[in-house]
């Protein structure tokens, strides 16, 4: 029987470190949070952002965009935020409406305010091994792996999800640590190959957002399982992994809620503080 990964100790240490770091920054800080959706998981993250901003004495500005807004209108709004000297960092909350071209929006954010690391410049710097901003969720995953002192070198890693914000940058960073990385996605699932790749994984990281899409009996004996997905099922928040069965095979498994998602806002604000320094505000 495996262990549920507790992140409270990591959470409180990181938060205390951020409080100390914030005290050294003398100017006001401001996070602009661009909202284009009413997705339930997004609402949870927005609430966490707001609460963390309050605790760290950061001004929080929700920038609400109408659901039927054009891509051009959103770009103009972000360009305005780029020029606003009060704004220290910008986050785009997902998922975007289907009519919006995500890459056009992402590349509009000024690289030095792009605290999620999704601007092509920041992604490019990550790809060449010189990251400026690593996406907060990726940092959370790496911190959890670090906490259990797992040796990543030579391990087989399966990542489920090919997003710019998690799957792609995470694969790059784990590859640099000399893990053998398999990236799986909807194509893998529809080809009925997902169970095969899950079963190969010494480290399994799932970021799909579909309740219990990963069955517990697929998990390799002794695997470390990091569940990033968040979804509603029968009025409960659950992850991608079928935990009750997975825990019988896994050595460690991160919970949903209370796992990766609990740490992500901390790393968002850590990146915000970094943006302040890059902008020479202190």
Beta strands, then each sheet from edge to edge (+ up, - down):
strand 1: 3-5
strand 2: 30-35
strand 3: 59-64
strand 4: 89-92
strand 5: 156-160
strand 6: 180-184
strand 7: 203-206
strand 8: 224-227
strand 9: 231-233
strand 10: 236-238
strand 11: 252-254
sheet 1: 1+ 11+ 8+ 7+ 5+ 6+
sheet 2: 3+ 2+ 4+
sheet 3: 9+ 10-
end
